[in-house]
């Protein structure tokens, strides 16, 4: 009877008020058979890490359009690690300048998706990452 | 000794979250941990919140959780776990679990634990593993467990078999009085709430619900002599977004808990819940065992005969039951085992 579902938290940290992108991704992951926990706008890193813990998610997707990614993302990663969830696959979407991407990846973000990324790509990356994590 | 269970009992939220996942996935490790935890369960007040989609269940749950955390009467705060169930897509098996959006006020409070669950194909408004998940939270020591069902219509009444107290939430404009009379969901209410009471049509809805309650009869829990009078489900009006009516709803919830404890209701519900859980587990396990005992390919063959209309559904059933080596008593009247 063992059936494993991929659980993903989709969160919008920071103060910008547009969550259309986050909703499109949430819907695509749902349509790919995943269980998507959607938390809504204006989440603090603390709220995101707490939800990730309680929901025991495999992945956290952060949608950031405000430009505050270099402040918000490291804080989320730090809190996840502090909670014993360093294994969680963190990906970032939104408006992220090209030059910031290497730094984000170096911090532990697994993928950064800019505007125009196909949702299929996000789904495939996530499936592969969770498969790898489970075999590890 | 079960490490996961020990960690849960020691208060680890990470271990608790892991355990809930194992339970949801039907993992044997989860079952083993529950075996160890079960003696610690049976203390919490299980409160179900059900009602139509959009009636305001999540907002109400949010307010109730806050009220339990900061009681208006100055009593000590109670710890609260929330299990919020949303539907899985019947086509993809995926789910969008959005109840946390309305519960952001509760963030940062170590006395609150929120878990979203997908229904995973179950039809009664909960997931098949919701009872075990709630049991785990109960064992972990939460005082109150709020169980929010899938947005429910007329037959999603599983919550009545699970909770001590069932709150049915309605909102204005959800249907006429015939809908109210036929709806099974109103029958299961221990407390009926008309939320969004500031919307147009609230007066009408209130009148309809009140009339419906008057038509109904009070509910008793195996009333014996010397027991208090039967419970009359009260009707409470609320505006959850403005925190209006929450104090009254809280006092009705406390009154229902007191009623259950004075009558034999608390125990009666606990006992019937455990019986239901056993029977559900038994059904699933017997079905699985029976399927594995069938000769390879036989099921597909009989199904094909049925789909080609060579045999009737009942003939197909008896062919299948005759194939297996189950005892005779199980083959004849296959449901008798479970209902006796």
Interface residues (C-beta under 8 A of the other chain):
Chain A: X1 X2 X3 X4 X5 X7 X26 X27 X29 X30 X31 X32 X33 X34 X35 X36 X37 X38 X39 X40 X43 X44 X46 X47 X50 X51 X53 X54 X55 X56 X83 X84 X85
Chain B: X13 X14 X17 X18 X20 X21 X24 X25 X26 X27 X28 X88 X89 X92 X93 X94 X95 X96 X97 X98 X100 X101 X104 X107 X108 X113 X114 X115 X116 X118 X120 X284 X288
